[in-house]
Amino acid sequence: MDDVLDDAANEVMAKEDTGNQILQWVSVAALVYFLICAVGLIGSGFKTATGDEAKEMFEFATNPFAGLVVGTVATALIQSSSTVTSIIVGLVAGGLPVSVAVPMVMGANIGTSITNTIVSLGHVREKKEFARAFSAATVHDFFNLLSVVIFLPLEMMFGLLEHLGKMLAGIFVVEDASMKGMNFVKAATAPVVNTAKHSVEGLPDGLGGSLLILVGIVMIFITIHYVGKLLKQLMVGRAKDIMHAAIGKGPVSGIFSGTLVTVLVQSSSTTTSLMVPLAGSGAFGLKQIYPFTLGANIGTCITALLAATAVDGNQAAALQIAFIHLTYNVLGVLVIYGIPFLRFLPVKAAEWLGATAAENKLVALAYIIGVFFLIPGLCLGFSSIL
């Protein structure tokens, strides 16, 4: 009798769990819908606020180093490259020049790695453990910094990423035809975006546009926060299984699984932070974890691509900056990991820093403040003088 009751109770609990999961997935879909609406609002608001003066408004950032700093510091403060790149996509749709936005996207890659670096501080009490954890966290930083050192000069001299992004966006957007006839996502989000636009029609353009941008940014913060929270509940267990299965099976497997896990949890910070305790415990070595980090960089691009599908404004430019983000991260992996003498430079730098920080904990604090805030601030001040 007791067994029958237990089976019945287990069946009820299983049904409840299934019902909860369905509700969570519906919530994720609704939040993604509002994320796309939010990006549309930012683009529309930026266009309304600036009119034809968008380029003049961003003259301060025509220096690529200033754009790089803006992207780095904004992402370090918000601790989400997905949020920053979604905002950039919205701004580009509203008229922010793509050339100004490219260094901002590069900066977002650097800024996002602060999260796992902070997570590694949890291992600070045990010297050997902290050395391994801090190395695993900062290998992401060094890879992203090396990527900027290689690709920012190429972008400044030849516009490499801008041209590649334009070419890829051209496949999806036909000149003078766009995707309006077949863009169901934009049609679905139009009611929310148009309602918001009509609600500020009585206000001066500058104020109305600024309000739309503010509402859009707040919506992006809220939606990405809760999407991340829900996906962690739904997917982190599975993500850990994928990670454990893939790490140690070779670099290609590591890169692909890092990409997949990041797409599943919609956060490169989460993916890279999952690896830090594994490295700290000594379960996996830095060279095994390194490819997984590279995959996280690629997987995080999905948010910007999703955001670009339904912008209210220049969709070609919005798709271009989203593809630039993807191209930049894919090329970074191909070039740095593909060239033997570059391949393990981030690993060696991270191992040295981890060992140094383990001996003197103030080095870790100085590194975080210096790389993510102090040096960018000095660069911004220096670039404004030039």
C-alpha positions as CSV (number, residue, x, y, z in Angstrom):
1,M,0.0,0.0,0.0
2,D,2.8,2.4,1.0
3,D,4.6,1.6,-2.3
4,V,1.4,2.5,-4.3
5,L,1.1,5.8,-2.4
6,D,4.8,6.6,-3.0
7,D,4.4,5.9,-6.7
8,A,1.4,8.2,-6.9
9,A,3.2,10.9,-5.0
10,N,6.2,10.6,-7.3
11,E,3.9,10.8,-10.3
12,V,2.2,14.0,-9.1
13,M,5.6,15.6,-8.3
14,A,6.9,14.7,-11.8
15,K,3.8,16.3,-13.4
16,E,4.3,19.4,-11.2
17,D,8.0,19.6,-12.3
18,T,7.0,19.2,-16.0
19,G,4.4,21.9,-15.5
20,N,6.9,24.2,-13.8
21,Q,9.4,23.7,-16.6
22,I,6.8,24.4,-19.3
23,L,5.9,27.6,-17.5
24,Q,9.6,28.6,-17.2
25,W,10.2,28.0,-20.9
26,V,7.1,30.2,-21.7
27,S,8.5,32.9,-19.5
28,V,11.9,32.7,-21.3
29,A,10.1,33.1,-24.7
30,A,8.1,36.1,-23.3
31,L,11.3,37.7,-21.9
32,V,13.2,37.2,-25.3
33,Y,10.2,38.9,-27.0
34,F,10.5,41.9,-24.7
35,L,14.3,41.9,-25.1
36,I,13.8,42.4,-28.9
37,C,11.1,45.0,-28.2
38,A,13.6,46.8,-26.0
39,V,16.3,46.9,-28.7
40,G,13.7,48.3,-31.1
41,L,12.8,51.0,-28.5
42,I,16.4,52.1,-28.2
43,G,16.9,52.4,-31.9
44,S,13.6,54.3,-32.3
45,G,14.4,56.6,-29.4
46,F,18.0,57.3,-30.6
47,K,16.7,58.1,-34.0
48,T,14.0,60.4,-32.6
49,A,16.4,62.2,-30.2
50,T,19.2,62.8,-32.6
51,G,17.5,63.2,-36.0
52,D,20.2,63.4,-38.5
53,E,22.8,64.5,-36.0
54,A,23.8,61.0,-34.6
55,K,27.4,61.3,-36.1
56,E,28.0,64.7,-34.5
57,M,26.6,63.4,-31.1
58,F,29.3,60.7,-31.0
59,E,32.2,62.7,-32.3
60,F,33.9,62.1,-28.8
61,A,34.1,58.4,-29.6
62,T,35.5,58.6,-33.2
63,N,38.8,57.8,-31.5
64,P,38.7,54.0,-31.5
65,F,40.5,53.9,-28.1
66,A,37.6,55.9,-26.6
67,G,35.1,53.5,-28.0
68,L,37.1,50.5,-26.7
69,V,37.1,52.1,-23.2
70,V,33.4,52.8,-23.2
71,G,32.6,49.2,-24.1
72,T,35.1,47.8,-21.5
73,V,34.0,50.0,-18.5
74,A,30.2,49.7,-19.3
75,T,30.4,45.9,-19.4
76,A,32.7,45.7,-16.3
77,L,30.1,47.8,-14.4
78,I,27.0,46.0,-15.7
79,Q,28.8,42.6,-15.7
80,S,27.0,41.5,-18.9
81,S,28.3,41.8,-22.4
82,S,24.9,40.6,-23.7
83,T,23.3,43.7,-22.2
84,V,26.0,46.1,-23.6
85,T,26.0,44.5,-27.1
86,S,22.2,44.6,-27.3
87,I,22.3,48.3,-26.4
88,I,24.9,48.9,-29.1
89,V,22.8,47.1,-31.7
90,G,19.8,49.4,-30.8
91,L,22.0,52.5,-31.0
92,V,23.4,51.5,-34.4
93,A,19.9,50.9,-35.6
94,G,19.1,54.5,-34.6
95,G,22.1,56.0,-36.3
96,L,25.2,55.4,-34.3
97,P,28.0,54.9,-36.9
98,V,29.1,51.3,-37.2
99,S,32.8,52.4,-37.2
100,V,32.2,54.0,-33.8
101,A,30.4,50.8,-32.5
102,V,33.1,48.3,-33.5
103,P,35.7,49.2,-30.8
104,M,32.8,49.3,-28.3
105,V,32.0,45.7,-29.1
106,M,35.7,44.8,-28.7
107,G,35.6,46.5,-25.3
108,A,32.5,44.6,-24.2
109,N,34.5,41.3,-24.7
110,I,37.2,42.6,-22.3
111,G,34.8,43.9,-19.7
112,T,32.7,40.7,-19.5
113,S,35.7,38.7,-18.2
114,I,35.6,40.6,-14.9
115,T,32.9,38.3,-13.6
116,N,34.9,35.0,-13.6
117,T,37.9,36.9,-12.2
118,I,35.8,38.0,-9.2
119,V,34.5,34.5,-8.8
120,S,38.1,33.2,-8.6
121,L,38.6,35.3,-5.4
122,G,36.4,32.8,-3.6
123,H,39.5,30.5,-3.6
124,V,41.8,33.1,-2.1
125,R,42.3,31.3,1.3
126,E,44.1,28.3,-0.3
127,K,47.3,29.3,-2.1
128,K,47.6,26.5,-4.7
129,E,43.8,26.5,-5.3
130,F,43.8,30.2,-5.8
131,A,46.7,30.1,-8.2
132,R,44.8,27.6,-10.4
133,A,41.4,29.4,-10.1
134,F,42.9,32.9,-10.8
135,S,44.8,31.5,-13.8
136,A,41.6,29.9,-15.2
137,A,39.7,33.2,-14.8
138,T,42.4,35.5,-16.3
139,V,43.2,33.3,-19.4
140,H,39.9,34.7,-20.7
141,D,41.2,38.3,-20.1
142,F,44.5,37.7,-21.8
143,F,42.9,36.1,-24.8
144,N,40.5,39.0,-25.2
145,L,43.3,41.6,-24.7
146,L,45.5,39.8,-27.3
147,S,42.5,39.7,-29.7
148,V,42.2,43.5,-29.4
149,V,45.9,44.0,-29.9
150,I,45.7,42.1,-33.2
151,F,42.3,43.2,-34.6
152,L,42.0,46.8,-33.5
153,P,45.0,48.0,-35.6
154,L,43.6,46.0,-38.6
155,E,40.2,47.6,-38.2
156,M,41.7,51.1,-37.9
157,M,43.9,50.6,-41.0
158,F,41.6,48.5,-43.3
159,G,38.1,48.4,-41.8
160,L,38.4,44.6,-41.9
161,L,35.6,43.7,-39.5
162,E,33.3,46.4,-40.9
163,H,33.6,45.0,-44.4
164,L,33.1,41.4,-43.3
165,G,30.1,42.4,-41.2
166,K,28.6,44.4,-44.1
167,M,29.1,41.4,-46.5
168,L,27.3,39.0,-44.1
169,A,24.5,41.4,-43.3
170,G,24.0,41.9,-47.1
171,I,23.1,38.2,-47.4
172,F,20.1,38.7,-45.1
173,V,19.0,42.3,-46.0
174,V,18.3,43.1,-49.7
175,E,18.9,46.8,-50.5
176,D,15.6,48.7,-50.8
177,A,13.6,45.6,-50.0
178,S,15.0,44.6,-46.6
179,M,13.2,41.7,-44.9
180,K,10.0,43.7,-44.1
181,G,7.8,41.4,-46.1
182,M,9.1,38.3,-44.3
183,N,10.3,39.6,-41.0
184,F,7.6,38.1,-38.7
185,V,9.7,39.0,-35.6
186,K,9.6,42.7,-36.4
187,A,5.8,42.5,-37.1
188,A,5.3,40.7,-33.8
189,T,7.1,43.4,-31.8
190,A,5.6,46.3,-33.7
191,P,2.6,46.7,-31.3
192,V,4.8,47.3,-28.3
193,V,7.3,49.5,-30.1
194,N,4.6,51.6,-31.8
195,T,2.6,52.0,-28.6
196,A,5.6,53.3,-26.8
197,K,6.4,55.7,-29.7
198,H,2.9,57.0,-29.8
199,S,2.9,57.6,-26.0
200,V,5.8,60.1,-26.3
201,E,4.5,61.9,-29.5
202,G,3.4,65.0,-27.5
203,L,6.9,65.5,-26.0
204,P,9.8,67.4,-27.7
205,D,11.9,65.0,-29.9
206,G,14.9,65.1,-27.6
207,L,13.0,64.3,-24.4
208,G,10.7,61.7,-26.1
209,G,13.6,60.0,-27.7
210,S,15.6,59.9,-24.5
211,L,12.6,58.4,-22.6
212,L,12.4,55.6,-25.2
213,I,16.1,54.9,-24.9
214,L,15.8,54.9,-21.1
215,V,12.8,52.5,-21.1
216,G,14.6,50.3,-23.6
217,I,17.8,50.1,-21.5
218,V,15.8,49.3,-18.4
219,M,13.9,46.6,-20.2
220,I,17.1,45.0,-21.5
221,F,18.5,45.0,-17.9
222,I,15.4,43.3,-16.6
223,T,14.9,40.8,-19.4
224,I,18.5,39.6,-19.6
225,H,18.7,39.3,-15.8
226,Y,15.6,37.1,-15.6
227,V,16.3,35.2,-18.8
228,G,19.7,34.3,-17.3
229,K,18.1,33.4,-14.0
230,L,15.5,31.1,-15.6
231,L,18.0,29.5,-18.0
232,K,20.4,28.8,-15.2
233,Q,17.6,26.9,-13.4
234,L,16.7,25.0,-16.6
235,M,20.1,24.4,-18.2
236,V,23.0,24.8,-15.8
237,G,22.8,21.1,-14.8
238,R,22.8,20.1,-18.4
239,A,25.5,22.6,-19.2
240,K,27.8,21.1,-16.5
241,D,27.2,17.6,-18.0
242,I,28.2,18.9,-21.5
243,M,31.2,20.6,-20.0
244,H,32.4,17.6,-18.1
245,A,31.9,15.4,-21.2
246,A,33.7,17.7,-23.5
247,I,36.7,19.0,-21.5
248,G,39.7,16.9,-22.1
249,K,38.5,15.5,-25.4
250,G,40.5,17.9,-27.5
251,P,40.4,21.6,-28.4
252,V,37.7,21.4,-31.1
253,S,35.4,19.6,-28.7
254,G,36.1,22.2,-26.0
255,I,35.4,25.1,-28.4
256,F,32.2,23.6,-29.7
257,S,30.9,22.7,-26.2
258,G,31.8,26.2,-24.8
259,T,29.8,27.7,-27.6
260,L,26.8,25.4,-27.0
261,V,26.8,25.9,-23.2
262,T,26.9,29.7,-23.7
263,V,24.0,29.6,-26.2
264,L,22.0,27.5,-23.7
265,V,22.6,29.7,-20.6
266,Q,22.8,33.0,-22.7
267,S,25.8,34.2,-20.7
268,S,29.5,33.9,-21.3
269,S,30.1,35.0,-17.7
270,T,28.2,32.0,-16.5
271,T,30.0,29.6,-18.8
272,T,33.5,30.9,-17.8
273,S,32.5,31.1,-14.1
274,L,31.5,27.5,-14.1
275,M,35.0,26.5,-15.0
276,V,36.8,28.4,-12.2
277,P,35.9,26.0,-9.4
278,L,36.8,23.1,-11.6
279,A,40.2,24.6,-12.2
280,G,40.6,25.6,-8.6
281,S,40.0,22.0,-7.4
282,G,42.5,20.7,-9.9
283,A,39.9,18.6,-11.7
284,F,41.0,20.1,-15.0
285,G,44.2,21.8,-16.2
286,L,44.3,25.3,-17.7
287,K,45.2,23.9,-21.2
288,Q,42.0,21.7,-21.1
289,I,39.8,24.6,-19.9
290,Y,41.2,27.2,-22.3
291,P,39.4,26.0,-25.5
292,F,36.1,26.0,-23.6
293,T,36.7,29.7,-22.8
294,L,37.1,30.4,-26.5
295,G,33.8,28.8,-27.3
296,A,32.1,31.0,-24.7
297,N,33.3,34.1,-26.6
298,I,31.5,32.7,-29.8
299,G,28.4,31.6,-28.0
300,T,27.7,35.0,-26.4
301,C,27.2,36.5,-29.9
302,I,23.7,34.9,-30.2
303,T,22.1,37.7,-28.1
304,A,23.2,40.5,-30.4
305,L,22.1,38.6,-33.5
306,L,18.7,37.9,-31.9
307,A,18.4,41.6,-31.0
308,A,19.2,42.7,-34.6
309,T,16.3,40.7,-36.1
310,A,13.6,43.2,-35.2
311,V,15.1,46.7,-34.9
312,D,13.0,49.7,-35.7
313,G,15.4,51.6,-38.0
314,N,18.4,50.7,-40.0
315,Q,18.2,46.9,-39.9
316,A,21.2,46.5,-42.3
317,A,23.5,48.4,-39.9
318,A,22.1,46.6,-36.9
319,L,22.7,43.2,-38.5
320,Q,26.2,44.4,-39.6
321,I,27.3,45.2,-36.0
322,A,25.8,41.9,-34.8
323,F,27.8,40.0,-37.4
324,I,30.9,42.1,-36.7
325,H,30.7,40.8,-33.1
326,L,30.4,37.2,-34.3
327,T,33.1,37.6,-36.9
328,Y,35.5,39.2,-34.5
329,N,35.1,36.4,-32.0
330,V,35.4,33.6,-34.6
331,L,38.4,35.2,-36.2
332,G,40.0,35.7,-32.8
333,V,39.8,31.9,-32.1
334,L,41.0,31.0,-35.6
335,V,44.0,33.3,-35.5
336,I,45.1,33.1,-31.9
337,Y,44.5,29.4,-31.5
338,G,45.4,28.5,-35.1
339,I,48.9,30.1,-35.0
340,P,51.2,27.9,-32.9
341,F,53.3,30.7,-31.4
342,L,50.2,32.7,-30.3
343,R,48.2,29.7,-29.1
344,F,49.4,29.5,-25.6
345,L,50.5,33.1,-24.9
346,P,47.2,33.7,-22.9
347,V,47.8,30.5,-21.0
348,K,51.4,31.3,-20.1
349,A,50.5,34.9,-19.1
350,A,47.6,33.6,-16.9
351,E,49.7,31.0,-15.2
352,W,52.3,33.6,-14.3
353,L,49.7,36.0,-13.0
354,G,48.0,33.2,-11.0
355,A,51.3,32.3,-9.3
356,T,52.1,35.9,-8.6
357,A,48.7,36.7,-7.2
358,A,48.8,33.6,-5.0
359,E,52.0,34.9,-3.4
360,N,50.6,38.4,-2.9
361,K,46.8,38.8,-2.8
362,L,47.1,42.6,-3.5
363,V,48.3,41.8,-7.0
364,A,44.9,40.2,-7.8
365,L,43.0,43.3,-6.5
366,A,45.4,45.7,-8.3
367,Y,44.9,43.6,-11.5
368,I,41.1,43.9,-11.4
369,I,41.0,47.6,-10.6
370,G,43.8,48.4,-13.1
371,V,42.7,46.4,-16.1
372,F,39.0,47.0,-15.9
373,F,38.8,50.6,-14.5
374,L,42.1,52.5,-14.0
375,I,43.9,51.8,-17.3
376,P,40.6,52.4,-19.4
377,G,40.1,55.7,-17.4
378,L,43.6,56.9,-18.2
379,C,43.3,55.9,-21.8
380,L,40.0,57.8,-22.1
381,G,41.6,60.9,-20.5
382,F,44.6,60.6,-22.8
383,S,42.5,60.1,-25.9
384,S,40.5,63.2,-25.1
385,I,43.7,65.3,-25.0
386,L,44.8,64.1,-28.4
